[in-house]
Amino acid sequence: MTTEQWLRLWLATLVHLRGTTLCSYRANVETYLIPSLGGVLVRELTAGRIQAMLADLIRNGGVSGQPLRPGTLRHVHATLRAALNSAVRHGLLPANPAWRVHVPSGRRPHAVVWTTPRIAQWQATGKRPPVAVWTAGQTRTFLDHIRDHPLYPLFHLIALFGLRRGEAAGLRWCDIDLEHGLLTISRQIRQYGRHLEIGKPKSEASNRVISLDGATIALLRQYREYTAGDVDPASEEFIFTTRSGGLLTPQHLTHLFRALNDESGLPPIRLHDLRHGAGSLSLAAGNDLKTVQAMLGHSSIVLTADTYVSVLPDLACRAAEATIHHVLAAAKVTGARLRGTTAAAA
């Protein structure tokens, strides 16, 4: 059996996976694995052949001709590793050669803040950071700019509470307790191709309850009166829909946000970066990492600290001022003690 034949057979057996995961596996198989290894017999796959494939992808890039990012390379390798694990279980291989392959680790890009110098550089060169977030003032400018947009409350929730786009699109009226100011995240809308899937959130930690502030509660009350009237609080109707009442797709929200970002005149960020920014703003407001972790629905506080939370300029300035104040205060105490000791000795 060739590697191509096995990969296609393996894909056909993955009926238990989420649609988005299966779509990712299929894309990696068709785009990278079959063109590189499809003609090789499964029993002749070695760590050396797989390593050579990864080296070629690093050197020559993928179908676009652009070098693959370390994250994409890891996903391609993980897909092949999963397929060959199944081949081992079916007796086609004695061991999985993909386990003995070195894959460049790479690092997640850290979110950087759109400071004035960074904006000037972007305007001069057209180059933008992979992950960037707005300052508190820029976020306020954006929200003010879209204040009259029908989906303003949705972007408000993403910008201030870090909802994922699928979580925001999947919110129902029964998920919001306006009396007690609580928002429950228990499902999301996923999209792969043209297919939509309503299911559980990304992970167990993503099932969470978020406390809402008074302004957000008032905003959602007003939105309910305007769009749904006297809707039953236990209603499973979606809060945010298209103008015709249909489901909002994650891709539609991404395209809409990009257009609104352009209209606002603010430096560009991705819709997911609005979620990054929510973590940064919460940290800058004085909340601890554990609180931010719970709000974003992360399973690990390390992920929150290392990937999603960027330190805003005003927070960094406060930290610097606090440090120098602490050092100078300690120096004064030490100096006073030394002068007292010297005087006593005299």
N, C-alpha and C positions, 0 to 999 in steps of 0.2 A: 504494500500500500504506500502510495506517495504521501508526502506531507500535505499537499493540497487536498487529497481525498480525505485524509484523516481530519484536517481542520474543518472541512465542510460537514463531515459526519458529526464531529464533536459539537459544532454550532447547532446542529439540528436536535441535539439531545438536551440543550439548555432551556428547558421549558419552565424551570423554577425560578429563573433570574428575573430581576426587575427589567423593564423594557429599556431603560437608559443604559444599564450595564451590558445587556445583550447587544444593543446598538453600538456601544463602544468596542466590544469584542469583535463584532462583525467588521467594523471600520478598520481596526488594526489588522485583521486577517486579510481583508481584500486589498488594503492600501500598502501594507508593508511585508507581511509574512509570506503570502502566496507569491508575489513577485520575486522575493528573495530566496525562498526555500521550497517553493511549491513542487519543484521537480525532483527533489531529493527524497529517496526512500526513507520512511520513518525509522527503520532499523539502522540506517546509515547516518542519522543525525548525531553529531558530536558537539561537545562544548566548543571545539575549535571552529566548526562551521557556524555556530550561532554567534560566537564572538566576532567572527569575520563579518557576519551580517550587520551586527551592531556598529562595527567600525566603519563599514560602508555607509550606513545611515548617518553616522556622525560626520563623515568626510563629504559625502555627496548630497546629503539631505534627503527629504522625502519627495513626494510627487511634485511639490512646488519648487523643488530645487533649492529650498532654503534649509539651513542646518536645523536639525530637530532639537527642540528644547529638551533638557534632561528629564523633565516630567513626562513628555511624550515618549521618550526612549524607554523610560521605566514602565510605562503602560504597555508598550509593545512587548517588552520582555515578560511582563506579568501575564499577558494574554497567552504567549507561547508556553510559559511555565505551567499555566493552568491546563492548557490543552495536552501537554505532554505528561502531566500528572495523571490525567485520565487514560492516556495511552499506556502508562505503566500499570494502572489498575486492570486494563484489558489485556495485559500480557504482550503488548506490541514492543515494549522496551523493558530491559532489566532494571534501568534506573533513569532518572530524569537528567539529561545533560544540561538543561537550562539552569539547574541549581549551581553548576560549577562555573558559571559565566560572571565576569565582573561587569557591572553596570554603573556608569558614572552617577554618583549620588545627586549632585546638584543641590541647590538650596532654594527654598521658596523665596521669591522676591519680597522684600519687606516694603510695606506701604510707606511712601514718603508724602510729605505735606506740600501742597502748592503754595510755597512761600513766594514773596515778590521776586527774589533773584531767580528762582526756578521757573516762574512764569515768563520772565524776560528771556531766559535761555530757550524755553520752548518756542516763544514767538520769533526768536532769531534763527533757530535751527530747524524747527518743526519736529524735533525729537521729544518724546514724552516718556516718562517712567512707565515700566510695566504695570505697577500698582501705585496709584496716587489717591490721596484723599483731600477733601476740602477742609479748610479751617472752619471754626464755628461761625465766623462772619460770612464766609462764602456759602456755607450750608443755609444760613438764614436768608441770604440774597436769593438763592435758588428757590427756596420755599415761598418767599414773597413773590417771586416771578411767576410761579405756577399757581398762585392762590386761587384763581378762578377756574382752574382746570377741573373737569369732572372727577379725575382720579387723584386730586390733591391729597385726600386723606391716606390713600395707599402709599404714596411716596413719603408722606409724613411719617408713617409707621416704619418704613424701611430706613429712613434717614435717622430717626431718633431711637428706634428699638432694635435695629439690625435684623429685620425679617429677611429671609431669603425670598427671591421673587416668586417661587412656587408656593411658598407658605402664605405670602400676601394674597396671591391670586386664589388660594384655596380657602380663605377665611369665610366662615358662615356666621350668621347673626347669633347662633347658639354658642359660638366660641367666645363671645364678648359679654361680660357681666358688667354693664355700665353702672349698676347700683354700687358694686364693690370695687370697681375700677380694675378688673382683671381680664387679661387676654390669654386664651388658651391656644397653643399651637399643637394640633393633633393630626394634621393631614396637610398634604401639599399637592399641587398639580405638577406633573412631570410631562415633558414633551420630548419625543424622539421622532424625528421626521415630521410627518403630519399627524401622528397619533398622539392623543392625550391620555394620560393615566392619572386617576385620582387615587392616592394611596397614603401610606404613612410617611412621616417626615424622614429626613436623611438618616438619622440614627436614633438610638434610644434616648440619648441626651437631648435630641432635638424636640422631643415631647416635653413641653415646658409651659409654665404659667408666668406671664409678665405683668407686673404692676404698672398701671397707667396713671399719668399725672392728670390734674384737673383740667388743664387746657385740652389735652387729647380726648378726655371723656366728653367735654363739651363739643369738640369738633365732631366726634362720632355720633353724638345725639343729634346734632344739627344735620349731619349727613343722612341719618336714618329718617328723620322727618322729611327731608327733601326728596329722597329716592324711594323709600319703602313705606312711608306713612306709619300706620299702627301695626307694624310687623310683630308677630309673636316672638318674644325673646328666645323661645326654644326652636325657632324656625331653622331648618337646614338650608335655607336659601343662601346663595353666595352674596357676600356684601358687595364685592366689586365685580362688575360684569361689563360686557360690551354694550354699546348703545341699544342693540337689539335684544339684550338679555342673555347672550351666550357666554360661554366660559372665556376668561382672559387667558391667553397663552403666555408662557414665559418669554418666548421670542418676541411677541408683540410688545411686552413691557420693556424689553431691552431696546427695541427699535424706537419706541416712544420716548424712553428716557434719553436716548442719544439725540433725538430731535429737540427735546426740551433743553438739554444741556447746551446745544449749539445756539438755540434762541436766547438763552440767558446771557451769553457772552462770557461765561465762566470758563476756566481751563478745563480740558476734557477729563472725565473719569468714566469708568464703567459702572453699570448699575450695581454690580456686586461690590464695587468700591464704596458705594453709599453705605453698604453694610459694614465694611471696614471702618468707615468714618464714624459710624454709630458707636463702635467699641472705643475708638479714640476719644470721642466727645464725652462718653460716659466716664472714662478714666480721667480726663481733664477736669470733669466736674467734681472729682474727689471720690468716686466709687472705687472699691478695691477690685483686684483681678478676679476674685471669686464671684463677685456680683456681676461683672462683665461676662464672665464665662457662662453663668446661668442665663443671662439675658440673650446671649448669642446661641446658646444651645450646643456648646462644645463639650465633648466627652473628656477632654484633658485641659487643664489649666496651662500646660506647657504650650499647647496649640494657640491658646488665647494670647499668651505673652509673646510668643516667638513669631507668629504669623499675622494675626489680625489687628493687634493693638499697636498703633504707631504713636509716638510721643509728640503731641502738638507743641508748637513753639512756646506758647504761653506757659504750658506745664513745665517745659524744659527750663524756661527762665525762672519760674518759681523755685524749681529744684536747685538751680544754681545759686539763687539768692539765699535760699535756706541753708545751703552748704557753707557759703562764705560767712553768713551770719553766725552759724554754729562755730566755725573755726575762729573767727574774730572774737566772739564771746569767750571761747575757751582761752584764747591768748590773753585777753584782759584779766581773766581770773588767775591764770598762771603768773602774769606780770605782777598783779597785786600781791600774790603770795610771796613771790621772790622779793619784792620791795619790803614786805613786812618782815621777812626772815633777815634781810640785810640790816634793817633798822634795829631789830632786836639784838642782833650780834654786836652792832656798834654800841 
